[in-house]
C-alpha cells in the first residue's frame, strides 16, 4: 500500500455571542482585571448561552471549515471530535455533528485528551488517511468549559472559555520532500502520574456528577514548559528541520506566560507565535483550531508556511504536529 499524506484544505472557528470581560468576573470573585492579565494575559472570554451545547459550537465551526475548503459535507467520511465537555456521556458528540451535517457514511467519534485533544484528534485522523482508510476528514475541537467551572474559585474560573474550531483534511500523495503540503509528523505523549495536578472532581462512575475543574497552577506551569519543549524538539528532530525554519508556532492557548516561556526556551521569536488567549481565554481542545482560524483569516498563515502546533492538558497529555500549510 502506498502511504498518503494529509493535506489541510480548510479551517473554521466559532465563538459564542456572550463576551465575559475581566471586570465582570471581578464582581463575582475576589479578583481584578490587573490580577488576571498579569497571571494569564487574558482580557475576556466567550460563554455559551443557556441551551447552547458543545455540538452546536462544533457544528458551526465545521460548517465554516467546509466553506473555507470549498467542500460539500457529503464528501466527508471521517469526523474526529476532541472534547472534554460532550453533550452527553454517550453517544459521541461527533455523531450529532455528523447527523446535523446530513452525513450518512463513514465514521464519527470523540477523542478525550483535554487541552491536547485537538493534536490527538489530528494525529488519529492523519493516521487513518495515511493508511488509505478514509479520504476526507473533519477534525474538530469544541468545548463548553464554563459548565465545568467553580465560579467561586478565582484560580480557575478566570482562565477558561467556550468555543470551537475545525480543520478539513484530504488525502494527498506522499512524497519524501518536506516542501510539499501536508502533515509532516505528529508526536503524542501521556503521563498519568500527574492526575491530581489538573482534573475534574466528578464523573459518571465516580460521583455520578459532572464535577468541577481543579488545578495546581504552579506545578502545571513547570510541567507545561518542559513537556511542550520536548514535543516540539521531537517534531524537529523527526524531520531534520530547525526552529529557525518554523514560520508560525500555534500553541494551545492556556496562559500567555506558558506560551512566552516555551517560545523563549525554544529560541522562537514571539513575533512567530500566534496568540489568541487574550480574547478567548483557555478553550481547551478548541484553542489551537480557533487560533489557526484567526491566523489564516488575517493572512498571517499562508500556503507553504511551516506551522507547528503544540499542546498540553490534564492527564497529563501533550503533543505536537508539524504541518506544511
C-alpha positions as CSV (number, residue, x, y, z in Angstrom):
1,X,0.0,0.0,0.0
2,X,1.3,3.4,-1.0
3,X,1.2,5.8,2.0
4,X,-0.7,9.1,1.7
5,X,-0.2,12.5,3.3
6,X,-3.0,14.5,5.0
7,X,-3.3,18.0,3.4
8,X,-5.1,20.8,5.2
9,X,-7.7,22.4,2.9
10,X,-9.8,24.4,5.2
11,X,-10.2,25.8,8.7
12,X,-13.1,27.4,10.6
13,X,-14.0,28.7,14.1
14,X,-17.0,29.6,16.1
15,X,-17.3,31.6,19.4
16,X,-20.5,32.1,21.4
17,X,-22.0,35.5,21.3
18,X,-21.6,36.4,25.0
19,X,-18.4,38.1,26.0
20,X,-17.3,37.9,29.6
21,X,-14.7,40.5,30.4
22,X,-12.5,40.6,33.5
23,X,-14.4,43.4,35.0
24,X,-17.5,41.1,35.2
25,X,-15.5,38.4,36.9
26,X,-14.2,41.0,39.4
27,X,-17.8,41.5,40.5
28,X,-18.2,37.7,41.1
29,X,-15.0,36.7,42.9
30,X,-12.1,38.3,44.7
31,X,-10.0,39.2,41.6
32,X,-9.3,42.2,39.3
33,X,-8.5,42.9,35.7
34,X,-4.9,43.6,36.6
35,X,-4.6,40.3,38.5
36,X,-6.0,38.2,35.7
37,X,-4.0,39.9,32.9
38,X,-0.7,39.7,34.9
39,X,-1.0,36.0,35.6
40,X,-2.6,34.8,32.3
41,X,-2.7,37.5,29.7
42,X,-6.5,37.0,29.4
43,X,-8.8,40.1,29.0
44,X,-12.0,38.3,28.0
45,X,-13.6,35.0,27.1
46,X,-16.8,33.7,25.5
47,X,-19.5,31.9,27.4
48,X,-22.3,29.7,25.9
49,X,-25.9,30.7,26.2
50,X,-28.4,28.6,28.1
51,X,-29.3,25.6,26.0
52,X,-26.2,26.0,23.7
53,X,-24.2,22.8,23.7
54,X,-20.8,21.7,22.6
55,X,-22.3,20.1,19.4
56,X,-23.8,23.4,18.5
57,X,-20.4,25.1,18.6
58,X,-18.8,22.2,16.8
59,X,-21.4,22.3,14.0
60,X,-20.8,26.0,13.3
61,X,-17.1,25.6,13.2
62,X,-17.4,22.5,10.9
63,X,-19.6,24.4,8.5
64,X,-17.1,27.3,8.4
65,X,-14.2,25.0,7.7
66,X,-16.1,23.2,4.9
67,X,-17.0,26.5,3.4
68,X,-13.3,27.6,3.6
69,X,-12.3,24.3,1.9
70,X,-15.0,24.7,-0.8
71,X,-16.2,21.2,0.1
72,X,-19.6,19.7,0.5
73,X,-20.3,17.9,3.8
74,X,-21.2,14.7,1.8
75,X,-17.6,14.4,0.8
76,X,-16.5,13.8,4.5
77,X,-16.0,10.2,5.5
78,X,-14.4,10.7,8.9
79,X,-15.2,13.0,11.9
80,X,-12.9,13.1,14.9
81,X,-14.1,15.5,17.6
82,X,-11.9,16.4,20.5
83,X,-13.8,17.5,23.7
84,X,-13.8,17.1,27.4
85,X,-17.3,18.5,27.6
86,X,-19.5,16.3,25.5
87,X,-23.2,17.0,25.2
88,X,-23.9,13.6,26.9
89,X,-21.9,10.8,28.3
90,X,-22.9,9.0,25.1
91,X,-23.4,8.9,22.2
92,X,-20.3,10.7,20.9
93,X,-20.8,14.4,20.2
94,X,-19.2,13.7,16.8
95,X,-22.2,11.6,15.8
96,X,-24.5,14.6,16.5
97,X,-22.4,16.8,14.2
98,X,-22.4,14.1,11.6
99,X,-26.2,13.9,11.6
100,X,-26.6,17.6,11.6
101,X,-24.4,17.9,8.5
102,X,-26.5,15.2,6.8
103,X,-23.6,12.8,6.5
104,X,-24.6,9.1,6.4
105,X,-21.3,7.4,5.6
106,X,-18.0,6.9,7.3
107,X,-17.1,7.1,10.9
108,X,-17.5,9.6,13.7
109,X,-16.2,9.5,17.2
110,X,-14.8,11.6,20.1
111,X,-11.3,11.9,21.5
112,X,-10.7,12.9,25.1
113,X,-7.2,14.3,25.9
114,X,-8.4,17.6,27.4
115,X,-6.3,20.6,26.1
116,X,-4.2,18.3,24.0
117,X,-7.4,16.9,22.4
118,X,-7.1,18.6,19.0
119,X,-3.5,17.5,18.5
120,X,-4.5,13.9,19.5
121,X,-7.5,14.1,17.1
122,X,-5.4,15.4,14.3
123,X,-2.9,12.6,14.8
124,X,-5.7,10.0,14.7
125,X,-7.3,11.4,11.6
126,X,-3.9,11.7,9.9
127,X,-3.0,8.1,10.6
128,X,-6.3,6.9,9.1
129,X,-5.8,9.0,6.0
130,X,-2.1,8.0,5.6
131,X,-3.2,4.3,5.6
132,X,-5.9,4.9,3.0
133,X,-8.8,4.0,5.2
134,X,-10.5,7.4,4.8
135,X,-10.1,10.2,2.2
136,X,-11.5,13.4,3.7
137,X,-11.8,14.2,7.4
138,X,-13.2,16.8,9.7
139,X,-11.1,17.3,12.8
140,X,-12.9,19.4,15.4
141,X,-12.0,20.8,18.9
142,X,-15.1,22.0,20.8
143,X,-15.7,22.9,24.4
144,X,-18.2,24.3,26.8
145,X,-15.7,24.5,29.7
146,X,-17.8,27.2,31.5
147,X,-20.0,24.3,32.6
148,X,-17.1,22.6,34.5
149,X,-16.1,25.7,36.4
150,X,-16.5,26.5,40.1
151,X,-17.3,30.2,39.8
152,X,-16.2,30.8,43.3
153,X,-12.6,29.6,42.6
154,X,-10.7,32.5,41.2
155,X,-7.7,30.4,40.4
156,X,-9.6,28.5,37.7
157,X,-12.8,30.4,36.7
158,X,-10.9,33.3,35.3
159,X,-8.9,31.2,32.9
160,X,-11.4,29.3,30.7
161,X,-13.9,30.0,28.0
162,X,-16.0,28.3,25.4
163,X,-15.6,27.9,21.6
164,X,-14.9,25.5,18.7
165,X,-12.6,25.2,15.8
166,X,-12.3,22.8,12.9
167,X,-10.0,21.6,10.2
168,X,-10.7,19.8,6.9
169,X,-8.1,17.2,5.8
170,X,-7.9,15.4,2.5
171,X,-5.6,12.6,1.3
172,X,-2.8,13.7,-1.0
173,X,0.2,11.8,-2.5
174,X,3.0,11.1,-0.1
175,X,6.4,12.4,-1.1
176,X,9.8,12.4,0.6
177,X,10.2,16.1,0.3
178,X,9.3,18.3,3.3
179,X,8.5,21.1,1.0
180,X,5.2,19.6,-0.2
181,X,2.0,20.4,1.6
182,X,0.6,18.2,4.4
183,X,1.1,16.9,7.9
184,X,4.8,16.1,8.2
185,X,4.9,14.5,11.6
186,X,2.9,14.1,14.9
187,X,4.0,13.2,18.4
188,X,1.8,12.2,21.3
189,X,2.6,11.7,25.0
190,X,1.0,11.0,28.3
191,X,2.0,10.6,31.9
192,X,-0.9,9.6,34.2
193,X,1.1,10.0,37.4
194,X,0.2,13.7,37.4
195,X,-3.6,13.3,37.5
196,X,-4.0,15.3,40.7
197,X,-2.4,18.5,39.3
198,X,-5.2,19.1,36.8
199,X,-8.5,17.2,36.8
200,X,-12.3,17.4,37.3
201,X,-13.6,16.1,40.6
202,X,-16.6,14.3,39.2
203,X,-17.6,11.7,36.6
204,X,-20.3,9.1,35.8
205,X,-18.5,6.1,37.5
206,X,-17.0,8.1,40.5
207,X,-19.5,10.6,41.7
208,X,-22.4,10.5,39.2
209,X,-22.0,14.2,38.8
210,X,-20.2,16.5,36.3
211,X,-17.9,17.9,38.9
212,X,-15.6,21.0,38.8
213,X,-12.2,21.7,37.4
214,X,-9.4,21.6,39.9
215,X,-5.8,22.7,39.2
216,X,-2.4,23.3,40.8
217,X,-1.4,26.1,38.6
218,X,2.2,26.5,39.7
219,X,3.0,22.8,39.1
220,X,1.1,22.7,35.8
221,X,3.2,25.7,34.6
222,X,6.5,23.9,35.3
223,X,5.5,20.7,33.6
224,X,3.9,22.5,30.6
225,X,7.1,24.4,29.6
226,X,9.3,21.3,29.8
227,X,6.8,18.9,28.1
228,X,5.9,21.3,25.3
229,X,9.6,22.0,24.6
230,X,10.2,18.2,24.4
231,X,7.3,17.7,22.0
232,X,8.5,20.5,19.7
233,X,12.1,19.3,19.7
234,X,10.8,15.7,18.8
235,X,9.0,17.1,15.8
236,X,12.0,19.0,14.6
237,X,14.3,16.0,15.2
238,X,12.0,13.7,13.3
239,X,12.0,15.9,10.2
240,X,15.6,17.3,10.4
241,X,14.2,20.8,10.5
242,X,15.4,23.6,12.8
243,X,13.4,26.0,15.0
244,X,14.6,28.9,12.8
245,X,12.8,27.3,9.9
246,X,9.4,27.5,11.5
247,X,7.1,30.2,10.1
248,X,4.5,30.0,12.8
249,X,4.0,28.2,16.1
250,X,0.4,27.8,17.1
251,X,0.3,26.7,20.8
252,X,-2.5,25.7,23.0
253,X,-3.8,29.0,24.4
254,X,-3.6,28.1,28.1
255,X,-1.8,31.1,29.5
256,X,0.4,33.8,28.0
257,X,3.2,33.1,30.5
258,X,3.4,29.5,29.4
259,X,3.3,30.4,25.7
260,X,6.0,33.0,26.1
261,X,8.3,30.8,28.3
262,X,8.1,27.9,25.9
263,X,8.9,30.1,22.9
264,X,11.9,31.5,24.8
265,X,13.2,28.1,25.7
266,X,12.9,27.0,22.0
267,X,14.5,30.2,20.8
268,X,11.5,31.1,18.7
269,X,10.7,34.9,18.4
270,X,7.4,35.9,19.9
271,X,6.6,37.5,16.5
272,X,6.2,34.0,15.1
273,X,3.8,32.8,17.8
274,X,0.0,33.0,17.2
275,X,-1.7,34.1,20.4
276,X,-5.5,34.4,20.9
277,X,-5.5,33.7,24.7
278,X,-6.2,37.4,25.5
279,X,-9.5,37.3,23.6
280,X,-10.6,33.7,24.0
281,X,-9.2,32.5,27.3
282,X,-8.3,28.8,27.6
283,X,-10.8,27.0,25.4
284,X,-9.1,23.6,25.9
285,X,-9.3,21.4,22.8
286,X,-10.8,24.3,20.8
287,X,-7.9,26.7,21.3
288,X,-5.5,25.6,18.6
289,X,-8.0,25.4,15.8
290,X,-9.5,28.7,16.9
291,X,-6.0,30.3,16.8
292,X,-5.4,28.7,13.4
293,X,-8.6,30.1,12.0
294,X,-7.7,33.6,13.2
295,X,-4.2,33.5,11.7
296,X,-5.4,32.1,8.4
297,X,-8.2,34.7,8.1
298,X,-6.0,37.7,8.8
299,X,-3.4,36.5,6.4
300,X,-0.5,35.5,8.7
301,X,-0.5,31.8,7.8
302,X,-0.1,31.3,4.1
303,X,0.1,28.3,1.7
304,X,3.6,26.8,2.0
305,X,4.3,28.0,5.6
306,X,5.7,25.6,8.1
307,X,3.3,25.6,11.0
308,X,4.0,23.9,14.3
309,X,1.2,23.0,16.8
310,X,1.8,22.1,20.4
311,X,-0.4,21.5,23.4
312,X,-0.5,20.0,26.9
313,X,-3.6,19.1,29.0
314,X,-4.8,17.2,32.0
315,X,-3.7,13.7,32.4
316,X,-1.0,14.8,31.7
317,X,-1.2,14.5,27.9
318,X,0.8,16.6,25.5
319,X,1.9,16.5,21.8
320,X,2.9,18.3,18.7
321,X,2.2,18.4,15.0
322,X,4.2,19.9,12.2
323,X,2.4,20.9,9.0
324,X,3.4,22.3,5.7
325,X,0.4,24.6,5.1
